[in-house]
Amino acid sequence: MRHSTFFWFFAPTAAAMLLFIFFPIVSIVTQSIFVPHEAVLIESENCGPFGCKIETTVDQSATEQLRREKPLGRFAGTEIYTDRNHLAFGEVGEAWRASESLGAFFSELVDLPFYRAMAFTLTYTFVCTPFLIMLGFAVAVAVNSLHARLKGLMIFFSLLPMIVPPLIGALVLFWMIDSRGVLGQLISFLAADPGLSLKASTPLVWISLIVYGIWSSAPFAFVVFYAGLQTVPQDTLESAQIDGATRWQQIRYVVIPHLAPLMTFVALIQLMDNFRVLEPIIGFQAEAHAQSLSSFILTDLSGETQQLSSAATTSVLTIIGVAILLSPVLVRTWRDFRGGGH
């Protein structure tokens, strides 16, 4: 392909990436190192028949002039990154010096807002991702082995979690685990504790959110793996059968190696998706027990005083976290590609 042809072929994609990815990231990074100007205050002495008192008022003209001269705000550098609501370097150092054990240090660490959100986000990501891959693969293998007349029906039921909007699905499960719901009453009966409430326990809320995450994301893995199963070479499977390989050995030594690139692809997509978990927390109304980095950003953007700089800082840290999570998978993929090329 000639260079000019490649340029015009790739130009629309490059323009879209610059417009919707590069420029927004630059804007977020810029916003994270600036903070809004503080109002210019004027102190004046107001005297009356009962004495004098000092009154403080806002100088609107001076404040507006300052905002016009420096529209981005006051340069803060890494000040927001290291404050108590984010990386909290000072608090982390004090906790490390005061803690007598590693467990006590982590206990102090998760009391800080950002690290508490990071703890849930990482737990949700590292538990949901492997389980939804295994579940999606198992369902794909099971559906692929069914009779042709049953495949269409089972594919429809397997895709139901993907059809239901995430927020609606979270609300439905939230009502089901309520103390008056079907699952809530069943668990109370099995635990022989009529007063048991899933929504009042932080560990049970985390488990409920993770179960929902696996249930809602497994259909994506199922679709990818089911499509990949249609490309498995049948002659290789037949050769394995002739050699006496069991069903499990065929899956382990033929199917899984063939689908390994698709598993890497699903892992990449789901790591990014799970790391920005938000809808389940809102649907479960679980802000008191679980907060992710995305809900942390939403909290900064909500309310009367929108903390744009704080939200931008958390967004940048989230992007860095996603990059760190994806780097081992990307490096391995690149090595496999280079090895295959040689």
N, C-alpha and C positions, 0 to 999 in steps of 0.2 A: 504494500500500500504506500502510495506516495505521501510525502510529508504534508502537502497541501490538502490532500483528501482526508488524511487523519485529523488535521487541524479542524476542518469544517465539520467532521463527524463528531469530534469530541467537544467542540466549542459550546454547544447548548448545555451539555452536562457540566462543563467547567463553570459556565455562567451561573447555572442553578446552584452549584456547590458554593460559589463565592457569595451569592445573594442570600441563600437560606442557611448556610452553615458557617462560613468564614466570618462574614461581617457581623452576624449576631454574637458570635463568640468574642470577637474583638470588642464589641459594644459592652458585653457583660464584664469582660476583664477590666475595661476602662471604668465602668461604673463601680466596680469593687474596690478601686483604689482612690475613689473620691467620696466625700461625705457632703451632705447638704450644708450650706452656710447657716450658721446660727444667727438668730435675729439680733440686730443691733439695738442694744438697750440704752435708754437715757434715764439717768437719775436726776430728779429735780426736787427741790425743797418747796413744799406747799405749806404756807403759814396761814393760820386762821385765828379766830378769837380764843381758841382753846390750845394754842401752841402750834408748833411746826412739826411736820413729818416728811420723811423721804418717800417719794413715789417713783416707781420704775415703770416706764412706758417703752413701747417698741417704736423705734424710728423707722417708719415704713419706707420713706424715701431713701434713706441710707441702705436699708436692707435690699430694696429692689435694685439700687445702683450696684451693690456688691454682686447680686445675682446676674445682672447684665454683664458686668465686667468678667466674671468667672462663672459661666453657665454650668460647667461641670461640677462645681462645688469646691470645697477645700481639699487639697491633695492630702491623703492620709497614708499612702504607701501600703505597707502590710499591717497597719494598725488594726483594721477590722479582722484580718485573718488571725491575729494572735490574741484578740480580746476573749472575754470569758464565754461569749456565746458561740465561739468557733473553736479554733485549735487550743486556746487557753494555755499558752506556754507557761505563764506564771503559775496558774493553779496546778497544772500537771507537775511542774517541778516541785512545788510544795508537797503535793500528795506523794511523790516518789521519795522525798526526804523523810516524810512523816510516817510512811507505811512500813510496817515490820515484816510484811510478806508480800509476795507477788499478788496473791488473791486479794489482800486488803487494798493494794494499789489499784487493781482493776475495779474493785467495788467503789473506790473513791472516784475513779475515772468515769464510770457510767452515770454518776450523779451530775456530771456536766452535760448541758443540753445537746451539744453537737455530738459528743461521744455516745450519748444514750441513743440518739437517732442513728448513728453509725453502727452501733451494736445490733440493733434490730435489722437494719438494712443488710448487713453482712450475713446475719443468721438466716434471714429470709432468702437471700440470694443463694447461699451455699447449700441450703437444704432443699429448696424448691427445684433448682436447676437439675441436679442429677436424678431426683425422683421423677420429675416430669419427663425427662428423656427416657428413663427406664419404662415408665408407664406408657408413654406414646409408642415406644418400640414394641412392647408386649402386645398392646392392642392392635398395632399394625400387623404383626405376625399372625395373631389370632384371626383377624378379619380376612387376611390374605389366604388363609387355609380353609375358609368356609366355602360352602357350595355357592355357585354363582347367583342363585336366586336369593340367598340370604345376605350377600355382600352389600347390596344397595341399602337395605334396611339398617344393617349394623353400622354402615358408614354414616348414615343420617344421625343415628343416636350418638355415635362417637363424636360428631361435630356439634352437638347441641350446646356444650359449654362455650364454644366459639361464637355461636349464633346469638346467645344471650349477651346483652351489653354488660360490661364488667361491673358497673355500679349497680345495675339491677340484680345481677347474680349475687353480688356481695350482700345486698339488702335481703334477698330471699334466704340466704344461708344465715344471716343475722337473725331473722325472725324464727328460723327453724331451731337455732340453738338458744333462743330465749327460754326462760324458765317455764313459759306457757307453750313453747313450741314442741314439735314432735321429737327432735333430737335432744332438746333440753330435758324433757320429761323422761326420755329413755335413759339418758346418762344418769339422771338423778335416781332412777329406779335401780339401775345396775350398781351404782355406788352406795345404795341404801342411805342416801342423804337427801331428804326432801328439800332442804334449804340450799343445796348446791346450785351455784350460779356460774355458768361459764364466763359471763361478761364481767364478773367481779374479781376474777383471778387473772393476773398478768400472764402466768405460764399458759393457762388454758386459752386466753385470747391469742397469744402468739401461735399456739398449735392450730387454732381455728383459722387464723389468717394464712398460715402455711398450707394447711389442707386445701383451703379455697384456691390459693395460688397454684398448687399442683393441678387441681381439678380444672381450673379455667385455662391453663396454658398447655396442658397435655394434648389437646386436639391439634395444635400447630405442629407439635412433634409427630403426631400420628399421621397427618397429611403428608409431611415431608418423607417420613420413613415408608409409608404405604406406596408413594410414588417411586421411591428408590427400590422397593422390593420388586417392582415390575421390570426392573432392568437387571436383576440378578441372572447371570447366565445359567440357563437350565441344564446345559450339558455338564457343567461343573457339578451341579446338584445331583444329576443322574449318576455321574462317575462316583461321587461320594456314597450314594446309595448302593451302587454295585460293590463298592469296597467294604460295605457293611457299617457305614457311619450311622449312628443314631440320629434322631431328630435334633437333639441338643448339640451333637457334634457338628451337624450341618450348619446350624445357626452360628455356632461359635467360630468355626474355621472357614466358613464360606460366606454367610450372610453378613455377619458383623464386620469382617475386614472390607467387604464390598461397600458397606454403608458408612464406613469410618469417616470419609469426607463430609457426608451429610450430618453425622453426629457432631462434628466440629462446627459446622455451620449453625446447627440448632443451638449448640452451647453458646456460640458467640451472640446470637440474637437474644436468647433467653437471659444471659448474663446482663446484657444492657437493659432488657425490659424489666427484669426483677430488681435491678439496682435502683430503678426509679419508681418503685412501688408506691401507689397513692390511693387508687380507687378502693381497694379492700379496707384500708384504714378509715376512709370516709364512710363507706357503706356500713361497716361494723360499729361506727361511732367509737372507735378504739383509741382516740387521741390520748386518753388518760393512761392507757397501758402500753401503747406502741406508737412510736413516732419515727418515720423514715426521713431521709434527707429531703425527699420531695414534699412531704407534709411540713417539714421544717421551713422550706421555702414558701409554701402556701401560707403558713402562719405569719411570716414576715410581710407578705403582701396583703394580708387581710387586716381588717380593723380600720380605725380612723387615721392612725399614723402608719403609713406604708413605709417600711424600712427597706427601701430599694437597694441600698448599698449592702445591707446584710444579706438580702436575698441573692444579690449578684455574687457575693462572696461564697455563699453556700453552693450556688450553681457552678462556680469555677471549681470548687473542691469536689463536687460531684463528677464533673467532667474528668478531673484528674483521677478520681477513684475508678471510674469506668475504664480509663486508659490503662491503669495499673492492673485491673482485673483481666483485661483482654490481652495484655502484652504476652503472657506465657503461651496462650493459645495461638496468637498470631506468629510468634517466633517459631513455634513448633510447626505450624502450617508452612511457613516460609522454608524451614529446613527440609520438610518433606518434599516441597516443590523443587528445591535445588537438588535434592538427592534423586528425585525422579527424573529431573532434567539431565543429570549426568549419566 
